[in-house]
């Protein structure tokens, strides 16, 4: 499966399809990844893709604020996730909330937000936001009223 994925990437990038992740393949993979993260792309549900920098104790800035806002919304819906301040500073409360999400998703519980943890948090946040912000006809049809 891995070799097939490498060959697919090589075909996409116009490289020899040998299934070997050499210098040219790594360069193509990095350039594709860089294009995605610098495009400001969002996942379905309006969440941002992993920004490219690992977030941990002591990190500060907009990426920290973004992940904190996702965690805060998750905490409102999932009682086991502790509520945190959205202040752009990655402190122990943020690390504890991240560890809780990691536990829920079966990830290594280290309180650090790398790509897998970001994706887990963003996915859960998107599910919660999309699930609570539905509107009539959103999915192309209208559900009939029911007698309750």
VOMARTI-875764 format. One record per residue (C-alpha): residue in three letters; residue number from 0; z negated, y negated, x. Coordinates in Angstrom, 3 decimals. Each point is the difference from the previous one (the first is absolute). Last residue first. Example, Ala and Ser with C-alpha at 12.3 -4.5 7.8 and 13.67 -1.06 7.14 Angstrom:
BEGIN
{"SER" 1 {-7.140 1.060 13.670}}
{"ALA" 0 {-0.660 3.440 -1.370}}
***
This chain:
BEGIN
{"UNK" 147 {-18.412 -13.242 -43.901}}
{"UNK" 146 {3.378 -0.314 -1.662}}
{"UNK" 145 {2.538 -0.441 2.745}}
{"UNK" 144 {2.453 -2.798 0.676}}
{"UNK" 143 {3.293 1.110 1.491}}
{"UNK" 142 {0.479 -0.381 3.735}}
{"UNK" 141 {2.636 -2.524 0.968}}
{"UNK" 140 {2.692 0.914 2.461}}
{"UNK" 139 {1.441 -1.205 3.272}}
{"UNK" 138 {-3.083 0.491 2.187}}
{"UNK" 137 {-1.459 -3.448 -0.520}}
{"UNK" 136 {0.889 -0.040 -3.708}}
{"UNK" 135 {-3.401 -1.326 -1.008}}
{"UNK" 134 {-1.988 -1.082 3.039}}
{"UNK" 133 {-1.936 1.796 2.675}}
{"UNK" 132 {-2.336 -1.908 2.277}}
{"UNK" 131 {-2.829 2.528 0.184}}
{"UNK" 130 {2.006 2.930 1.349}}
{"UNK" 129 {2.104 -2.177 2.282}}
{"UNK" 128 {-3.136 -1.505 1.531}}
{"UNK" 127 {-1.896 3.293 0.321}}
{"UNK" 126 {2.934 2.010 1.303}}
{"UNK" 125 {0.906 -2.829 2.385}}
{"UNK" 124 {-3.549 -0.129 1.356}}
{"UNK" 123 {0.017 3.778 0.518}}
{"UNK" 122 {3.315 -0.205 1.846}}
{"UNK" 121 {-1.075 -2.987 2.086}}
{"UNK" 120 {-3.256 1.728 1.009}}
{"UNK" 119 {1.756 3.254 0.929}}
{"UNK" 118 {2.820 -1.847 1.791}}
{"UNK" 117 {-2.464 -2.098 1.994}}
{"UNK" 116 {-1.938 3.165 0.911}}
{"UNK" 115 {3.134 1.752 1.216}}
{"UNK" 114 {1.264 -3.069 1.930}}
{"UNK" 113 {-3.249 -0.810 1.748}}
{"UNK" 112 {-3.079 -1.498 -1.626}}
{"UNK" 111 {-3.153 0.973 1.892}}
{"UNK" 110 {-3.194 1.117 -1.741}}
{"UNK" 109 {-0.007 3.253 2.007}}
{"UNK" 108 {0.038 2.577 -2.767}}
{"UNK" 107 {3.054 2.089 0.971}}
{"UNK" 106 {2.087 0.359 -3.144}}
{"UNK" 105 {-0.712 2.297 -2.942}}
{"UNK" 104 {1.130 -2.602 -2.561}}
{"UNK" 103 {-3.413 -0.568 -1.579}}
{"UNK" 102 {-1.688 0.057 3.429}}
{"UNK" 101 {2.433 -2.604 1.333}}
{"UNK" 100 {-0.697 -2.168 -3.043}}
{"UNK" 99 {-3.744 0.191 0.710}}
{"UNK" 98 {0.582 -0.758 3.677}}
{"UNK" 97 {1.964 -3.124 -0.998}}
{"UNK" 96 {-2.893 -1.190 -2.177}}
{"UNK" 95 {-2.417 0.547 2.897}}
{"UNK" 94 {2.296 -1.831 2.444}}
{"UNK" 93 {0.225 -2.950 -2.415}}
{"UNK" 92 {-3.770 -0.136 -0.292}}
{"UNK" 91 {-0.338 0.266 3.803}}
{"UNK" 90 {2.127 -3.053 0.655}}
{"UNK" 89 {3.706 -0.773 -0.035}}
{"UNK" 88 {0.142 -3.762 -0.580}}
{"UNK" 87 {2.641 -1.341 -2.394}}
{"UNK" 86 {-2.576 -1.041 -2.601}}
{"UNK" 85 {0.495 2.355 -2.935}}
{"UNK" 84 {-3.593 1.167 -0.429}}
{"UNK" 83 {-0.552 3.684 -0.684}}
{"UNK" 82 {-0.760 2.303 -2.946}}
{"UNK" 81 {-0.789 3.564 1.064}}
{"UNK" 80 {2.453 2.758 -0.962}}
{"UNK" 79 {-1.799 2.755 -1.941}}
{"UNK" 78 {0.370 -1.935 -3.274}}
{"UNK" 77 {3.825 0.084 0.025}}
{"UNK" 76 {1.533 -2.679 -2.250}}
{"UNK" 75 {-1.700 -3.202 1.183}}
{"UNK" 74 {-0.222 1.463 3.519}}
{"UNK" 73 {3.787 0.413 0.007}}
{"UNK" 72 {0.444 -3.706 -0.728}}
{"UNK" 71 {-2.328 -0.876 2.882}}
{"UNK" 70 {1.733 2.459 2.339}}
{"UNK" 69 {3.404 -1.569 -0.709}}
{"UNK" 68 {-1.436 -3.489 0.553}}
{"UNK" 67 {-1.609 1.212 3.223}}
{"UNK" 66 {3.339 1.419 1.193}}
{"UNK" 65 {1.637 -3.383 -0.577}}
{"UNK" 64 {-2.843 -2.001 1.583}}
{"UNK" 63 {0.164 2.226 3.093}}
{"UNK" 62 {3.766 -0.563 0.213}}
{"UNK" 61 {-0.593 -3.743 -0.464}}
{"UNK" 60 {-2.352 -0.355 2.928}}
{"UNK" 59 {-2.834 1.617 1.908}}
{"UNK" 58 {-0.674 3.236 1.865}}
{"UNK" 57 {-3.551 0.453 1.345}}
{"UNK" 56 {-0.504 3.503 -1.329}}
{"UNK" 55 {3.425 1.590 -0.467}}
{"UNK" 54 {3.536 -0.772 -1.163}}
{"UNK" 53 {2.962 1.648 1.734}}
{"UNK" 52 {2.989 -2.315 0.271}}
{"UNK" 51 {3.444 0.883 -1.366}}
{"UNK" 50 {-0.252 -1.825 -3.326}}
{"UNK" 49 {-0.094 3.199 -2.090}}
{"UNK" 48 {2.183 -0.708 -3.037}}
{"UNK" 47 {-1.136 -2.600 -2.502}}
{"UNK" 46 {-0.956 0.779 -3.567}}
{"UNK" 45 {1.927 -1.284 -3.005}}
{"UNK" 44 {-0.175 3.106 -2.186}}
{"UNK" 43 {2.917 1.680 1.704}}
{"UNK" 42 {-0.391 -0.499 3.735}}
{"UNK" 41 {0.668 -3.359 1.529}}
{"UNK" 40 {2.319 -1.100 2.712}}
{"UNK" 39 {-0.762 -3.133 1.959}}
{"UNK" 38 {3.115 0.725 2.038}}
{"UNK" 37 {-1.978 0.064 3.234}}
{"UNK" 36 {-1.584 3.359 -0.800}}
{"UNK" 35 {3.264 1.660 -0.975}}
{"UNK" 34 {2.102 -1.360 2.827}}
{"UNK" 33 {-2.665 1.011 2.507}}
{"UNK" 32 {0.090 3.560 -1.343}}
{"UNK" 31 {3.799 0.145 0.310}}
{"UNK" 30 {-0.170 -1.447 3.511}}
{"UNK" 29 {-2.741 2.454 0.975}}
{"UNK" 28 {1.977 2.986 -1.282}}
{"UNK" 27 {3.131 -1.167 1.823}}
{"UNK" 26 {-1.936 -0.484 3.253}}
{"UNK" 25 {-1.649 3.395 -0.389}}
{"UNK" 24 {3.412 1.586 -0.565}}
{"UNK" 23 {1.487 -1.741 3.041}}
{"UNK" 22 {-2.934 1.033 2.220}}
{"UNK" 21 {0.013 3.648 -1.055}}
{"UNK" 20 {-1.216 1.620 -3.205}}
{"UNK" 19 {2.156 3.125 0.132}}
{"UNK" 18 {1.663 1.198 -3.210}}
{"UNK" 17 {3.418 0.036 1.671}}
{"UNK" 16 {1.811 -2.311 -2.418}}
{"UNK" 15 {1.726 -2.347 2.464}}
{"UNK" 14 {-0.795 -3.518 -1.188}}
{"UNK" 13 {1.517 -2.055 -2.812}}
{"UNK" 12 {-3.394 -1.309 -1.183}}
{"UNK" 11 {0.176 1.820 -3.350}}
{"UNK" 10 {1.203 3.172 1.715}}
{"UNK" 9 {-2.871 -0.238 2.503}}
{"UNK" 8 {-2.510 -0.513 -2.794}}
{"UNK" 7 {1.351 3.035 -1.844}}
{"UNK" 6 {-0.113 2.018 3.231}}
{"UNK" 5 {-3.641 -0.995 0.529}}
{"UNK" 4 {-0.838 0.993 -3.579}}
{"UNK" 3 {1.745 3.355 0.459}}
{"UNK" 2 {-1.934 0.586 3.240}}
{"UNK" 1 {-3.276 -0.677 -1.821}}
{"UNK" 0 {0.882 2.407 -2.839}}
***
